[in-house]
Amino acid sequence: MKMAAAFEEGIGKMSVIAGLAPAKINLSLRVVSRRSDGFHELDSVVAFLDLCDSLLFSPVFSNSQELHISGRVGSVPADQRNLVLRAAEALSDHVDKDLPFSAVLDKRIPAGAGLGGGSSDAATALLVLNEMHELNLSADDLSQVGSTIGSDVPMFVMSSAGSCRLRGRGELVEPLTWTPQGYCVLILPKVHCPTPAVYGAWDRAPCSTDAQHPVPCECEPQAEAWLANCFNDLQTAAFALFPLLQQIQQQAADICGRPVRMTGSGSALFTAFSNMTLASQMANRISDEVNVESLVVPFRTGAGNKLPEVEHADH
């Protein structure tokens, strides 16, 4: 009885903690080569968007880990396949202790679109559980745990800047002081692009942008300047697998009169404008004329899931 009372007292001192998990887009993505371990060597400039999943973690009077999902649920699993629960399990193993919680995940980032929603959710889970259970792990520690879950997870753990540069298989993260300006027009085709399939298509016909090609973070931050230097070495591979994507990309580029690029392994596409009114007009035209969902999303000045943006409420 005393142990149970002490456990409940400890839980009572915990807070309900909310965290935001932002989407990302790859402004540039160079696939250098396929590595001997099966991963690919990458060089990518990434920007974070003000399109976020939200997670609300509550303490529980048991050793259970519960996850409930709302919003853009789609094909997102709520079982152990979900990266939030996988992150919690990996962190529990790392510290060799139970980390109980009940979490509600409100999905706003489409799955399978190359926007990093699952990895961002996992990173936010690591950050929140580290705070909730007073583990006092460093960002490097959490990043190491995150890398066992997915190559993109350390990016969301480590970066509190508006953009970063990724190397290796994506686990080597360099936060940037450069932040893109403008408004992102995010185009969301109803196409699910499995990442392994897209990389497999690249393996069959590899093509790498020259290493000397300018990257967006070397340009002025105005939208028209950095957009001209956006590229994605996976785009041709994804278009070969899903021709509808190329059709949508061409139609959107014709409407906007500027480049439209794919992010990650797809299927989301993007372009950008300095003027919000013009961005909204173009997004509306794409939605109406191409019959595909389009959003205007600001760029974030911070990744969004780093403390102190995590909010506390008394339990």
Buried (B, 14 or more C-beta within 10 A) or exposed (E): EEEEEEBEEEBEEBBBBBBBBBBBBBBBBBBBEBEEEEBBBBBBBBBBBBBBBBBBBBBBEEEEBBBEBEBBEEEBBBEEEBBBBBBBBBBBEBBEEEBBBBBBBBBBBBBBBBBBBBBBBBBBBBBBBBBBBEBEBEBEBBBBBBBBBBBBBBBBBBBBBBBBBBBBBBBBBBBBEBBBBBBBBBBBBEBBBEBEBBBEBBEEEBEBBEEEEEBBBEBEBEBBBBBEBBBBBBBBBBBBBBEEBBEBBEBBBEBBEBBBBBBBBBBBBBBBBBEEEBBBBBBEBBBEEBEBBBBBBBBBEBBBBBBEBBEBEEE
